Amino acid sequence: MADSSFDIVSEVDHQEADNALNQTAKELSQRFDFKNTDTTIEWKGETDIELTSSTEDRVVAALEVFKEKIIKRGISLKAFTAGEPRSSGKLYKLNGSFNNGISQEHAKKLAKLIRDEGPKAVKTQVQGDELRVTSKNRDDLQAVIALINGADLDFAVQFTNYR
């Protein structure tokens, strides 16, 4: 019988992130507390966003609105990192980015967690920015998924290619 496997990845659905950004932009243009503050949000590249506003507290409030929209769209906040507000002439700017892929150190951390606390028959293999988990028994794979879901990780994970 062939081995069963699945991949552990850390990806953000770009369409959902774009929807969250568009909803935030619409709310920022309509809310009374953002009137006459020139508060905007826009993409800066594939995974980076930039918030601008006339005051520091409004740019931080706009970031909170964006985070609420991210959560409602089903994206983990662990996949988004935001910087500190900085002054840029008359405006305050704040940059943030979505993290895609599991870094080598995170993959090693996951592999060690699975090796130490998971079923003994499970094998892990780092493949680029994802981690492949294989086993002869599908129940072992289910146990690994439950283990990872229960672990307190500082990055978002999803499970794909379950076969």
N, C-alpha and C positions, 0 to 999 in steps of 0.2 A: 504494500500500500504506500502511496506517495505521501510525503510530508505535507502537512497543512501549514499555512503561513499567513502573516499579515505584516503591514508596514506601519511604523509609527512615524508620523510626519508632523510638522508644525507649519501650517499654511493658513493664509487668510484669504477668504473668498473676496476677490477684488470687487466684484459686482456689489456685494453686500456692503463693503467698505465705502464704495462710491455712493450707494444709496444713503448710508449714514451721513456722509459728507453733504449730500444734496439736501437732506432733511434738516441738517444743522444750519446750512446756509439760508434755507427758507425761514426757519424759526428766528435766526438772528436778524433777518430783514423785517420780521413782523413784530417781534416783542418790543414792548414799550421801554424796558430798561436798557435796550441796545440802540434806541433812537439817537441819532446825531453823534454816535461814537465811532462811525466808520469801521465797524467790526465786520471782518470778512474771514472766510475760510476757503482755501483752495489747494489743489494738488500741486506739489513741487516734485515732479518725477513720478515714477511708477508706484513707490510705496511711501513717499514723504508728503506731509501736509504742512501748511503754514497758516497760522491764525494771526491776524493783525487787528489792532484796535487803538483808539486814542488814549486809553488809560490802562494801567497794568491790571487793575481788578476786573475790568471788562474782558480782557483777553483770557484771564484765568476762568472767569464765569463762562466764556464761550467754550473753553476747553471742557468744562464740566458738562455743558450741553452736548458736546460732541461725544463724550464718554457715555452719557445716557443713551444716545442714539446707537452707539456701537453695541452696547449691551442688549438693547431691544432688537438689533439685527442678528443677534446670536454669535457675536464675535467676542472672544475672551479678552479682557483687559490686559492679560499677560502678554498678548501678542502686540500690544501698542505701547510705545515708550514716548514720553513727552519731555522736552527740555524745560528750561527755566525761561520766564519772560525776560526779554532784553529790550532796551531802548534803541530805537533806530530813527533818529531825527525826532519828528513829532509823534511818531507811532511807536507802539510796543508790539513786538513780534514774538511768537512762540512757535517752535518747530516740533513736530512729532513724526514718528515713523512706525510702520507696521513691520514686524519681524517675520521673515519667511525662512523656513529651513531650520533644522536642528544643528547647532554647532557641534564640532567634534567633542568638546568637553561635556556638553549636555548628553550627547549620544553615549559617551563612556559612562556617565553618571547613571543613565537609564539602564545600560547593559549590566552595570554592577548591581543595581537595585534588583533587576530580574534574576541575576545569577545568585545573589545572596538570599532573597526572600521568595522567589518564585519556584515553580516546580523544577525538579532537577533535570528532566528530559528536554527542557526548552533550550534552544540555541539562539544566540543573537549575532547579527552581523551588520556592521556599519556600511551603508551604501550611499556615499555622497552626503546629502543633507537629510537622510532618513535612516531608520533603523529597522532591519528585517528581523522578525521573530519567527522561528520555525519549530515545529514539534510534530511527532507522529499522532498525538492525541489532541483533538480539538478542545477537549475540556481543559487541558493545560493552557491552551491559548486564551480561553475565556478567563481562566484564573489570572493570567498575566494582565489582561485588559482590566479586570477588577482591581488588581494590585496597583496598576499605574493610575487608574481613576481615583483610587483612595490615597495615593501619595501626594504630598504637598510639594509640587514642582513650581519653580519660578518661571516657567515658560509654558505656553499652550501646546497641547498635543491633540492630534486626531489619529484615527485608525483607518487605514485604507487597504485595499487589495486583500481582503479576507477570503482565503480559499481553503 
